[in-house]
Amino acid sequence: LHKEYRRQRQMCIRDRFALVSSITPGPNNVMLASSGLNFGFRRSLPHLLGVNLGFTLMIFLVGIGLGSVFQQVPELYTVLKYAGAAYLLYLAWKIANSGGMEDGDARGKPFTFLQAAAFQWVNPKAWVMAVGVVATYTPQNGFFANLVIATLVCGIVNLPSIGVWVTFGTALRRVLHKPWAVRAFNVAACACQTVSGT
């Protein structure tokens, strides 16, 4: 009975971790809010789904052994860390310089599904979340089954959590009509992304 209570408690803590880490600001959520503002909800859907499925796959791959590669070759982690920081700065610059809503077609395109999925591999917050889920919230007894459950739970919790950010950005389209206001939001998003990701 005590063992079952501990298992249930660990599952609740894992679910809360998935929710809090998915819904709080980070590079993905800042970029999704900016995409919602600049391109609208429908055009941001591939970006949203790419983040969700890319992150979900990342948890699973970290769980089945990818994390141990970084323990054996720590230099790879260092390279990934600096490449990720450089890419985040580049994306922050692109967000800060994106045009107004009326420029959406002319000045840029939202992330594609594959771009968003691939971005997870250079996103520091995604790495922290994936390693945290596997190392802390996936019981070793029956590890593979627990990993599949943890991966599915995180994917299910993540989708509406990040969807809130696209919805928020899309809702801002009604408020931010002036090009200078959109530009100010994009610059603020750029600053948030830089601080949250590097």
N, C-alpha and C positions, 0 to 999 in steps of 0.2 A: 504493500500500500504506500509506504514511504517512497519507494522507488518510482511508482507511478505518479505520485504527487510531484516529485522532482522533475520527471520527464514533462509533465503538463506545464509546470512552471517555466521550464527552459523553452518550451514551444511558445508560450505567451511572451516571454522576453524576446525571443527571436522575431516574432510577429511585430512587436512594438519597434524593435530595431529596424526592421524592414520599412515600416511606415515612416518613422522619424527620419531615417537616412534618405528615403526617397522623396519626401515632401519638402525638406529643408533646402535652402538655396545652395547651389553648386553650379558647376559649369553647364551641365545638361539643362537644368531648370532655367537658368538665366538665358541660355540660347533658345530654349523653347518659348519662353515669354517674348523674347525679341522676335522670333519667327512668327508667333501669333499676331503681334502688333504689325509687323511689316508685310506679312503675306496672308493672314487670316487662318482660321482653324483648319479648313479643308486642305489647303495647300501645305499646311504643316503636319498633316497626318503621317506621311512617310517618315518624317523626322521623328515624330513621336513613337511610331512603331519600331523604328530602327534602334532608338535608345532602349526601349523596353526589351526587345528580343535580343539585341546585342549584349545588354547587361545580363539578362537571364542566362544566355549561353556562356558568358564569362564566368558566372558563379559555378556552373557545372564543370567547365574546363579547369578552373582553379582547383575545384574539389577532386577531380580525377588525376591530378598530378602536376598541372602546370605550375602551381605555386612552388613545388619542390625544385623546379628548374632554376628559379631565382635564388634558392638557398644554395644550390650547387655552383651557380655562376652569378655571384652578386654583381658583377660588372654589368650584366644585362639589365638589372634593375636600375642601376645608375644611369645607363644610356636611356632607358625608357623614361626615367624621371625627368631628365633634361630635355629629351625630345618632346615629352608631354608638355612641359612648361613653355617651351618655344612655340609649340603649336597652339596652346591656349592664348599666348600673347598675340599670335597672328590672328586667331579667331576674334579676340577682343578688338583688335584694330579694325577688322572687317565689320564687326557690329557697330563700332563707333562711327565708321564712315559710310554705313548703309544709308540709302536715301529715304525719302518719305514714302508713305503708303502708295502714293500715285506713281512713284518711281519703281515700285516692286518688280514689274516685268523688265524694265529697262536696265536697272542697276544691279540686280542680283537675283538669285534663285534660292529657295529654301533648301536645306540639306536633303539629300536623297536618303532612301532607306539604308543603302549600303554605306554611305558616308557616316550616317549617325551610328550605325552598328559598329563600324570600324573605329569611330572616335572613342568608344569605350576603352579601347586598349591603350590610349594615351591620356585617359582621364584619371587624375590622381584619386578623386573621390570614389570613382567606380572601383578602383583597385582596393581601396581601404574597405569599402562595403563588401566586396566579394570575399576578400581574405577574412574579414570579420565574421561573415556568415559561416564560412567553412570552418575556420579555426575555433570559433567560440560557440556557435549555436548549432553545430551539426554533431550529434552524439556519435562516438566511435563505434559503439555496439550496433551492428547492422548499418555500417557507415553508408554504403551505396544507396540503400533504400531511403535513409534519412537525408542524404544529399539530394536525391530526386525530389523528395517532399519539400526540402528547404528551397530548392531552386524554383519549384512551381509556386510556392507560397510567395516568395520574393517577387517573382514575375507578375503574379496576380495583384499583389499590393502595389507594386511599382506603377502599373499602367494608369489607374485613376489618379495616383499621386502626382505624376508628371503631367497628366492631362489637365490638372488644375492650373498649371503654369501656362499652358497654351491658351486655355480659356481666359485666364487673367490678361495675357497679352492681347488676345482677340477683343476682349471687352474694352481695353484701352483705346481701340480704334474709334470708339464712339466719343471719347473724351479728347484725344490728342489729334486734332484736325490740322493744326498748323505745322508746317515743315520743321520749324525751330523746336516745337514741342516733341516731335518724334525724334529729332536729332538729339535733344537733351536726354530723352529716355534711353536712346541707344548708347550715348556716352556713359550714362549712369550704369547701364547693363554691362558695358565694357569694364568699368571700374569694379563692379561686383564680381564679374567673372575672373578678373585678374587677381583680386583679393582671395576669392574662394578657391581658386584652382592652383595658385602658385605659392 
